[in-house]
């Protein structure tokens, strides 16, 4: 199966998950910086993200 994203093709499952985590965390941080979410929302979402990443 062709992924269409050559930059990700060489990564392991764990490396892909780590990159996805970093991208999601960056998005949450941006939302917090711009006031799109509160600190409490940010912290809960980040906690949930960490929990989810540990499940896989």
N, CA, C and O atoms as a Tripos MOL2 file, in Angstrom:
@<TRIPOS>MOLECULE
protein
  224   223    56     0     0
PROTEIN
NO_CHARGES

@<TRIPOS>ATOM
      1 N           0.8420   -1.1860    0.0000 N.3       1 UNK1
      2 CA          0.0000    0.0000    0.0000 C.3       1 UNK1
      3 C           0.8800    1.2400    0.0000 C.2       1 UNK1
      4 O           1.7600    1.3680    0.8520 O.2       1 UNK1
      5 N           0.6690    2.1240   -0.9040 N.am      2 UNK2
      6 CA          1.4410    3.3550   -1.0530 C.3       2 UNK2
      7 C           0.8630    4.4360   -0.1540 C.2       2 UNK2
      8 O          -0.3260    4.7440   -0.2340 O.2       2 UNK2
      9 N           1.7100    5.0210    0.7150 N.am      3 UNK3
     10 CA          1.2210    6.0290    1.6550 C.3       3 UNK3
     11 C           1.0640    7.3970    1.0100 C.2       3 UNK3
     12 O           0.2230    8.1890    1.4350 O.2       3 UNK3
     13 N           1.8620    7.6820   -0.0100 N.am      4 UNK4
     14 CA          1.7810    8.9950   -0.6420 C.3       4 UNK4
     15 C           2.6120   10.0440    0.0710 C.2       4 UNK4
     16 O           2.7170   11.1740   -0.4060 O.2       4 UNK4
     17 N           3.2020    9.6980    1.1980 N.am      5 UNK5
     18 CA          4.0470   10.6240    1.9400 C.3       5 UNK5
     19 C           5.3880    9.9560    2.1890 C.2       5 UNK5
     20 O           5.5740    9.2580    3.1860 O.2       5 UNK5
     21 N           6.3100   10.1760    1.2830 N.am      6 UNK6
     22 CA          7.6100    9.5010    1.3210 C.3       6 UNK6
     23 C           8.3940    9.8120    2.5950 C.2       6 UNK6
     24 O           9.1690    8.9760    3.0590 O.2       6 UNK6
     25 N           8.2020   11.0000    3.1650 N.am      7 UNK7
     26 CA          8.9320   11.3730    4.3710 C.3       7 UNK7
     27 C           8.5800   10.4740    5.5520 C.2       7 UNK7
     28 O           9.3840   10.3280    6.4720 O.2       7 UNK7
     29 N           7.4030    9.8740    5.5400 N.am      8 UNK8
     30 CA          6.9650    9.0170    6.6360 C.3       8 UNK8
     31 C           7.2200    7.5460    6.3630 C.2       8 UNK8
     32 O           7.1480    6.7290    7.2810 O.2       8 UNK8
     33 N           7.5120    7.1990    5.1370 N.am      9 UNK9
     34 CA          7.6410    5.7900    4.7590 C.3       9 UNK9
     35 C           8.7320    5.0520    5.5230 C.2       9 UNK9
     36 O           8.5790    3.8670    5.8210 O.2       9 UNK9
     37 N           9.8140    5.7190    5.8420 N.am     10 UNK10
     38 CA         10.9470    5.0670    6.5060 C.3      10 UNK10
     39 C          10.8090    5.0120    8.0240 C.2      10 UNK10
     40 O          11.6130    4.3630    8.6930 O.2      10 UNK10
     41 N           9.7970    5.6890    8.5770 N.am     11 UNK11
     42 CA          9.6480    5.7560   10.0280 C.3      11 UNK11
     43 C           8.9970    4.4980   10.5980 C.2      11 UNK11
     44 O           8.1680    3.8520    9.9560 O.2      11 UNK11
     45 N           9.3980    4.1780   11.8160 N.am     12 UNK12
     46 CA          8.7590    3.0630   12.5050 C.3      12 UNK12
     47 C           7.4030    3.5340   13.0310 C.2      12 UNK12
     48 O           7.1030    4.7280   13.0360 O.2      12 UNK12
     49 N           6.6030    2.5820   13.4660 N.am     13 UNK13
     50 CA          5.2990    2.8990   14.0480 C.3      13 UNK13
     51 C           5.4650    3.8550   15.2330 C.2      13 UNK13
     52 O           4.7190    4.8250   15.3660 O.2      13 UNK13
     53 N           6.4370    3.5740   16.0800 N.am     14 UNK14
     54 CA          6.6950    4.4110   17.2610 C.3      14 UNK14
     55 C           7.1070    5.8350   16.8620 C.2      14 UNK14
     56 O           6.6500    6.8070   17.4630 O.2      14 UNK14
     57 N           7.9660    5.9510   15.8550 N.am     15 UNK15
     58 CA          8.3950    7.2720   15.3860 C.3      15 UNK15
     59 C           7.2320    8.0680   14.7950 C.2      15 UNK15
     60 O           7.1230    9.2750   15.0070 O.2      15 UNK15
     61 N           6.3750    7.3860   14.0610 N.am     16 UNK16
     62 CA          5.2000    8.0520   13.5040 C.3      16 UNK16
     63 C           4.2950    8.5650   14.6210 C.2      16 UNK16
     64 O           3.8120    9.6960   14.5710 O.2      16 UNK16
     65 N           4.0700    7.7210   15.6290 N.am     17 UNK17
     66 CA          3.2400    8.1430   16.7600 C.3      17 UNK17
     67 C           3.8450    9.3400   17.4780 C.2      17 UNK17
     68 O           3.1220   10.2510   17.8810 O.2      17 UNK17
     69 N           5.1590    9.3450   17.6410 N.am     18 UNK18
     70 CA          5.8210   10.4650   18.3190 C.3      18 UNK18
     71 C           5.6520   11.7540   17.5140 C.2      18 UNK18
     72 O           5.3620   12.8090   18.0780 O.2      18 UNK18
     73 N           5.8320   11.6650   16.2180 N.am     19 UNK19
     74 CA          5.6500   12.8620   15.3750 C.3      19 UNK19
     75 C           4.2110   13.3610   15.4190 C.2      19 UNK19
     76 O           3.9740   14.5670   15.4830 O.2      19 UNK19
     77 N           3.2570   12.4480   15.3860 N.am     20 UNK20
     78 CA          1.8530   12.8350   15.4760 C.3      20 UNK20
     79 C           1.5690   13.5130   16.8100 C.2      20 UNK20
     80 O           0.8400   14.5030   16.8700 O.2      20 UNK20
     81 N           2.1480   12.9740   17.8770 N.am     21 UNK21
     82 CA          1.9980   13.5760   19.2020 C.3      21 UNK21
     83 C           2.5200   15.0090   19.1970 C.2      21 UNK21
     84 O           1.8460   15.9210   19.6760 O.2      21 UNK21
     85 N           3.7220   15.2050   18.6570 N.am     22 UNK22
     86 CA          4.3220   16.5360   18.6310 C.3      22 UNK22
     87 C           3.4780   17.5200   17.8180 C.2      22 UNK22
     88 O           3.3320   18.6800   18.2040 O.2      22 UNK22
     89 N           2.9270   17.0640   16.7060 N.am     23 UNK23
     90 CA          2.0730   17.9260   15.8940 C.3      23 UNK23
     91 C           0.7950   18.2980   16.6380 C.2      23 UNK23
     92 O           0.3660   19.4500   16.5900 O.2      23 UNK23
     93 N           0.1930   17.3460   17.3160 N.am     24 UNK24
     94 CA         -1.0250   17.6160   18.0740 C.3      24 UNK24
     95 C          -0.7460   18.5430   19.2510 C.2      24 UNK24
     96 O          -1.5510   19.4260   19.5480 O.2      24 UNK24
     97 N           0.3910   18.3490   19.9250 N.am     25 UNK25
     98 CA          0.7660   19.2090   21.0450 C.3      25 UNK25
     99 C           0.9990   20.6350   20.5530 C.2      25 UNK25
    100 O           0.5800   21.5940   21.2010 O.2      25 UNK25
    101 N           1.6580   20.7720   19.4230 N.am     26 UNK26
    102 CA          1.9030   22.0930   18.8440 C.3      26 UNK26
    103 C           0.5810   22.7950   18.5280 C.2      26 UNK26
    104 O           0.4450   23.9980   18.7540 O.2      26 UNK26
    105 N          -0.3750   22.0560   18.0140 N.am     27 UNK27
    106 CA         -1.6910   22.6280   17.7200 C.3      27 UNK27
    107 C          -2.3710   23.0900   19.0100 C.2      27 UNK27
    108 O          -2.9150   24.1940   19.0620 O.2      27 UNK27
    109 N          -2.3440   22.2650   20.0350 N.am     28 UNK28
    110 CA         -2.9270   22.6490   21.3170 C.3      28 UNK28
    111 C          -2.2480   23.8990   21.8770 C.2      28 UNK28
    112 O          -2.9170   24.7990   22.3840 O.2      28 UNK28
    113 N          -0.9280   23.9490   21.7850 N.am     29 UNK29
    114 CA         -0.1860   25.1070   22.2770 C.3      29 UNK29
    115 C          -0.5870   26.3800   21.5240 C.2      29 UNK29
    116 O          -0.7460   27.4430   22.1240 O.2      29 UNK29
    117 N          -0.7480   26.2550   20.2050 N.am     30 UNK30
    118 CA         -1.1790   27.4120   19.4060 C.3      30 UNK30
    119 C          -2.5770   27.8700   19.7980 C.2      30 UNK30
    120 O          -2.8340   29.0680   19.9150 O.2      30 UNK30
    121 N          -3.4760   26.9170   20.0000 N.am     31 UNK31
    122 CA         -4.8360   27.2560   20.4340 C.3      31 UNK31
    123 C          -4.7980   28.0200   21.7510 C.2      31 UNK31
    124 O          -5.5320   28.9920   21.9250 O.2      31 UNK31
    125 N          -3.9480   27.5890   22.6800 N.am     32 UNK32
    126 CA         -3.8320   28.2530   23.9660 C.3      32 UNK32
    127 C          -3.2630   29.6670   23.7950 C.2      32 UNK32
    128 O          -3.7720   30.6200   24.3850 O.2      32 UNK32
    129 N          -2.2160   29.7950   22.9910 N.am     33 UNK33
    130 CA         -1.5810   31.0900   22.7660 C.3      33 UNK33
    131 C          -2.5390   32.1120   22.1580 C.2      33 UNK33
    132 O          -2.4740   33.3000   22.4740 O.2      33 UNK33
    133 N          -3.4190   31.6460   21.2930 N.am     34 UNK34
    134 CA         -4.3340   32.5680   20.6110 C.3      34 UNK34
    135 C          -5.6400   32.7640   21.3680 C.2      34 UNK34
    136 O          -6.4990   33.5360   20.9420 O.2      34 UNK34
    137 N          -5.7890   32.0680   22.4850 N.am     35 UNK35
    138 CA         -6.9980   32.2150   23.2770 C.3      35 UNK35
    139 C          -8.1740   31.4020   22.7720 C.2      35 UNK35
    140 O          -9.3070   31.6010   23.2100 O.2      35 UNK35
    141 N          -7.9100   30.4900   21.8550 N.am     36 UNK36
    142 CA         -8.9870   29.6540   21.3210 C.3      36 UNK36
    143 C          -9.4720   28.6440   22.3550 C.2      36 UNK36
    144 O         -10.6210   28.2030   22.3100 O.2      36 UNK36
    145 N          -8.5940   28.2800   23.2850 N.am     37 UNK37
    146 CA         -8.9690   27.3900   24.3760 C.3      37 UNK37
    147 C          -8.3840   27.9390   25.6750 C.2      37 UNK37
    148 O          -7.4330   28.7210   25.6650 O.2      37 UNK37
    149 N          -8.9690   27.5130   26.7870 N.am     38 UNK38
    150 CA         -8.4620   27.9340   28.0890 C.3      38 UNK38
    151 C          -7.3000   27.0400   28.5100 C.2      38 UNK38
    152 O          -7.0490   26.0010   27.9000 O.2      38 UNK38
    153 N          -6.6020   27.4550   29.5510 N.am     39 UNK39
    154 CA         -5.4950   26.6500   30.0860 C.3      39 UNK39
    155 C          -6.0250   25.2970   30.5630 C.2      39 UNK39
    156 O          -5.3800   24.2680   30.3620 O.2      39 UNK39
    157 N          -7.1980   25.3030   31.1940 N.am     40 UNK40
    158 CA         -7.7920   24.0530   31.6680 C.3      40 UNK40
    159 C          -8.1070   23.1240   30.5000 C.2      40 UNK40
    160 O          -7.8580   21.9210   30.5800 O.2      40 UNK40
    161 N          -8.6560   23.6740   29.4130 N.am     41 UNK41
    162 CA         -8.9490   22.8600   28.2270 C.3      41 UNK41
    163 C          -7.6650   22.3070   27.6270 C.2      41 UNK41
    164 O          -7.5990   21.1400   27.2390 O.2      41 UNK41
    165 N          -6.6540   23.1510   27.5550 N.am     42 UNK42
    166 CA         -5.3540   22.7380   27.0250 C.3      42 UNK42
    167 C          -4.7950   21.5860   27.8440 C.2      42 UNK42
    168 O          -4.3800   20.5630   27.3000 O.2      42 UNK42
    169 N          -4.7890   21.7680   29.1650 N.am     43 UNK43
    170 CA         -4.2070   20.7540   30.0360 C.3      43 UNK43
    171 C          -4.9570   19.4320   29.9510 C.2      43 UNK43
    172 O          -4.3380   18.3680   29.9240 O.2      43 UNK43
    173 N          -6.2830   19.4870   29.9070 N.am     44 UNK44
    174 CA         -7.0740   18.2560   29.7930 C.3      44 UNK44
    175 C          -6.8210   17.5800   28.4490 C.2      44 UNK44
    176 O          -6.6340   16.3640   28.3860 O.2      44 UNK44
    177 N          -6.8150   18.3580   27.3900 N.am     45 UNK45
    178 CA         -6.5810   17.7840   26.0620 C.3      45 UNK45
    179 C          -5.1890   17.1810   25.9590 C.2      45 UNK45
    180 O          -5.0120   16.1170   25.3660 O.2      45 UNK45
    181 N          -4.1980   17.8610   26.5370 N.am     46 UNK46
    182 CA         -2.8370   17.3310   26.5110 C.3      46 UNK46
    183 C          -2.7520   16.0490   27.3320 C.2      46 UNK46
    184 O          -2.0970   15.0920   26.9190 O.2      46 UNK46
    185 N          -3.3970   16.0210   28.4700 N.am     47 UNK47
    186 CA         -3.4350   14.8080   29.2880 C.3      47 UNK47
    187 C          -4.0840   13.6590   28.5120 C.2      47 UNK47
    188 O          -3.5610   12.5450   28.4850 O.2      47 UNK47
    189 N          -5.2240   13.9410   27.8840 N.am     48 UNK48
    190 CA         -5.9210   12.9140   27.1010 C.3      48 UNK48
    191 C          -5.0570   12.4150   25.9470 C.2      48 UNK48
    192 O          -5.0350   11.2220   25.6470 O.2      48 UNK48
    193 N          -4.3470   13.3400   25.3030 N.am     49 UNK49
    194 CA         -3.4670   12.9670   24.1980 C.3      49 UNK49
    195 C          -2.3610   12.0420   24.6920 C.2      49 UNK49
    196 O          -2.0580   11.0310   24.0580 O.2      49 UNK49
    197 N          -1.7640   12.3900   25.8190 N.am     50 UNK50
    198 CA         -0.7000   11.5450   26.3780 C.3      50 UNK50
    199 C          -1.2380   10.1640   26.7320 C.2      50 UNK50
    200 O          -0.5830    9.1540   26.4720 O.2      50 UNK50
    201 N          -2.4190   10.1180   27.3200 N.am     51 UNK51
    202 CA         -3.0530    8.8380   27.6570 C.3      51 UNK51
    203 C          -3.2690    8.0010   26.3990 C.2      51 UNK51
    204 O          -2.9660    6.8080   26.3780 O.2      51 UNK51
    205 N          -3.7810    8.6200   25.3820 N.am     52 UNK52
    206 CA         -4.0750    7.9360   24.1150 C.3      52 UNK52
    207 C          -2.7870    7.3830   23.4830 C.2      52 UNK52
    208 O          -2.7700    6.2600   22.9780 O.2      52 UNK52
    209 N          -1.7280    8.1700   23.5160 N.am     53 UNK53
    210 CA         -0.4780    7.7440   22.9080 C.3      53 UNK53
    211 C           0.1450    6.5770   23.6690 C.2      53 UNK53
    212 O           0.8410    5.7510   23.0790 O.2      53 UNK53
    213 N          -0.0990    6.5090   24.9530 N.am     54 UNK54
    214 CA          0.4330    5.4020   25.7570 C.3      54 UNK54
    215 C          -0.3340    4.1120   25.5390 C.2      54 UNK54
    216 O           0.1810    3.0270   25.8080 O.2      54 UNK54
    217 N          -1.5600    4.2210   25.0560 N.am     55 UNK55
    218 CA         -2.3780    3.0340   24.8020 C.3      55 UNK55
    219 C          -1.8920    2.2680   23.5840 C.2      55 UNK55
    220 O          -2.0680    1.0520   23.5010 O.2      55 UNK55
    221 N          -1.2910    2.9590   22.6570 N.am     56 UNK56
    222 CA         -0.9170    2.3180   21.3890 C.3      56 UNK56
    223 C           0.4750    1.7990   21.3680 C.2      56 UNK56
    224 O           0.9110    1.2400   20.3620 O.2      56 UNK56
@<TRIPOS>BOND
     1     1     2 1
     2     2     3 1
     3     3     4 2
     4     3     5 am
     5     5     6 1
     6     6     7 1
     7     7     8 2
     8     7     9 am
     9     9    10 1
    10    10    11 1
    11    11    12 2
    12    11    13 am
    13    13    14 1
    14    14    15 1
    15    15    16 2
    16    15    17 am
    17    17    18 1
    18    18    19 1
    19    19    20 2
    20    19    21 am
    21    21    22 1
    22    22    23 1
    23    23    24 2
    24    23    25 am
    25    25    26 1
    26    26    27 1
    27    27    28 2
    28    27    29 am
    29    29    30 1
    30    30    31 1
    31    31    32 2
    32    31    33 am
    33    33    34 1
    34    34    35 1
    35    35    36 2
    36    35    37 am
    37    37    38 1
    38    38    39 1
    39    39    40 2
    40    39    41 am
    41    41    42 1
    42    42    43 1
    43    43    44 2
    44    43    45 am
    45    45    46 1
    46    46    47 1
    47    47    48 2
    48    47    49 am
    49    49    50 1
    50    50    51 1
    51    51    52 2
    52    51    53 am
    53    53    54 1
    54    54    55 1
    55    55    56 2
    56    55    57 am
    57    57    58 1
    58    58    59 1
    59    59    60 2
    60    59    61 am
    61    61    62 1
    62    62    63 1
    63    63    64 2
    64    63    65 am
    65    65    66 1
    66    66    67 1
    67    67    68 2
    68    67    69 am
    69    69    70 1
    70    70    71 1
    71    71    72 2
    72    71    73 am
    73    73    74 1
    74    74    75 1
    75    75    76 2
    76    75    77 am
    77    77    78 1
    78    78    79 1
    79    79    80 2
    80    79    81 am
    81    81    82 1
    82    82    83 1
    83    83    84 2
    84    83    85 am
    85    85    86 1
    86    86    87 1
    87    87    88 2
    88    87    89 am
    89    89    90 1
    90    90    91 1
    91    91    92 2
    92    91    93 am
    93    93    94 1
    94    94    95 1
    95    95    96 2
    96    95    97 am
    97    97    98 1
    98    98    99 1
    99    99   100 2
   100    99   101 am
   101   101   102 1
   102   102   103 1
   103   103   104 2
   104   103   105 am
   105   105   106 1
   106   106   107 1
   107   107   108 2
   108   107   109 am
   109   109   110 1
   110   110   111 1
   111   111   112 2
   112   111   113 am
   113   113   114 1
   114   114   115 1
   115   115   116 2
   116   115   117 am
   117   117   118 1
   118   118   119 1
   119   119   120 2
   120   119   121 am
   121   121   122 1
   122   122   123 1
   123   123   124 2
   124   123   125 am
   125   125   126 1
   126   126   127 1
   127   127   128 2
   128   127   129 am
   129   129   130 1
   130   130   131 1
   131   131   132 2
   132   131   133 am
   133   133   134 1
   134   134   135 1
   135   135   136 2
   136   135   137 am
   137   137   138 1
   138   138   139 1
   139   139   140 2
   140   139   141 am
   141   141   142 1
   142   142   143 1
   143   143   144 2
   144   143   145 am
   145   145   146 1
   146   146   147 1
   147   147   148 2
   148   147   149 am
   149   149   150 1
   150   150   151 1
   151   151   152 2
   152   151   153 am
   153   153   154 1
   154   154   155 1
   155   155   156 2
   156   155   157 am
   157   157   158 1
   158   158   159 1
   159   159   160 2
   160   159   161 am
   161   161   162 1
   162   162   163 1
   163   163   164 2
   164   163   165 am
   165   165   166 1
   166   166   167 1
   167   167   168 2
   168   167   169 am
   169   169   170 1
   170   170   171 1
   171   171   172 2
   172   171   173 am
   173   173   174 1
   174   174   175 1
   175   175   176 2
   176   175   177 am
   177   177   178 1
   178   178   179 1
   179   179   180 2
   180   179   181 am
   181   181   182 1
   182   182   183 1
   183   183   184 2
   184   183   185 am
   185   185   186 1
   186   186   187 1
   187   187   188 2
   188   187   189 am
   189   189   190 1
   190   190   191 1
   191   191   192 2
   192   191   193 am
   193   193   194 1
   194   194   195 1
   195   195   196 2
   196   195   197 am
   197   197   198 1
   198   198   199 1
   199   199   200 2
   200   199   201 am
   201   201   202 1
   202   202   203 1
   203   203   204 2
   204   203   205 am
   205   205   206 1
   206   206   207 1
   207   207   208 2
   208   207   209 am
   209   209   210 1
   210   210   211 1
   211   211   212 2
   212   211   213 am
   213   213   214 1
   214   214   215 1
   215   215   216 2
   216   215   217 am
   217   217   218 1
   218   218   219 1
   219   219   220 2
   220   219   221 am
   221   221   222 1
   222   222   223 1
   223   223   224 2
@<TRIPOS>SUBSTRUCTURE
     1 UNK1         2 RESIDUE 1 A UNK
     2 UNK2         6 RESIDUE 1 A UNK
     3 UNK3        10 RESIDUE 1 A UNK
     4 UNK4        14 RESIDUE 1 A UNK
     5 UNK5        18 RESIDUE 1 A UNK
     6 UNK6        22 RESIDUE 1 A UNK
     7 UNK7        26 RESIDUE 1 A UNK
     8 UNK8        30 RESIDUE 1 A UNK
     9 UNK9        34 RESIDUE 1 A UNK
    10 UNK10       38 RESIDUE 1 A UNK
    11 UNK11       42 RESIDUE 1 A UNK
    12 UNK12       46 RESIDUE 1 A UNK
    13 UNK13       50 RESIDUE 1 A UNK
    14 UNK14       54 RESIDUE 1 A UNK
    15 UNK15       58 RESIDUE 1 A UNK
    16 UNK16       62 RESIDUE 1 A UNK
    17 UNK17       66 RESIDUE 1 A UNK
    18 UNK18       70 RESIDUE 1 A UNK
    19 UNK19       74 RESIDUE 1 A UNK
    20 UNK20       78 RESIDUE 1 A UNK
    21 UNK21       82 RESIDUE 1 A UNK
    22 UNK22       86 RESIDUE 1 A UNK
    23 UNK23       90 RESIDUE 1 A UNK
    24 UNK24       94 RESIDUE 1 A UNK
    25 UNK25       98 RESIDUE 1 A UNK
    26 UNK26      102 RESIDUE 1 A UNK
    27 UNK27      106 RESIDUE 1 A UNK
    28 UNK28      110 RESIDUE 1 A UNK
    29 UNK29      114 RESIDUE 1 A UNK
    30 UNK30      118 RESIDUE 1 A UNK
    31 UNK31      122 RESIDUE 1 A UNK
    32 UNK32      126 RESIDUE 1 A UNK
    33 UNK33      130 RESIDUE 1 A UNK
    34 UNK34      134 RESIDUE 1 A UNK
    35 UNK35      138 RESIDUE 1 A UNK
    36 UNK36      142 RESIDUE 1 A UNK
    37 UNK37      146 RESIDUE 1 A UNK
    38 UNK38      150 RESIDUE 1 A UNK
    39 UNK39      154 RESIDUE 1 A UNK
    40 UNK40      158 RESIDUE 1 A UNK
    41 UNK41      162 RESIDUE 1 A UNK
    42 UNK42      166 RESIDUE 1 A UNK
    43 UNK43      170 RESIDUE 1 A UNK
    44 UNK44      174 RESIDUE 1 A UNK
    45 UNK45      178 RESIDUE 1 A UNK
    46 UNK46      182 RESIDUE 1 A UNK
    47 UNK47      186 RESIDUE 1 A UNK
    48 UNK48      190 RESIDUE 1 A UNK
    49 UNK49      194 RESIDUE 1 A UNK
    50 UNK50      198 RESIDUE 1 A UNK
    51 UNK51      202 RESIDUE 1 A UNK
    52 UNK52      206 RESIDUE 1 A UNK
    53 UNK53      210 RESIDUE 1 A UNK
    54 UNK54      214 RESIDUE 1 A UNK
    55 UNK55      218 RESIDUE 1 A UNK
    56 UNK56      222 RESIDUE 1 A UNK
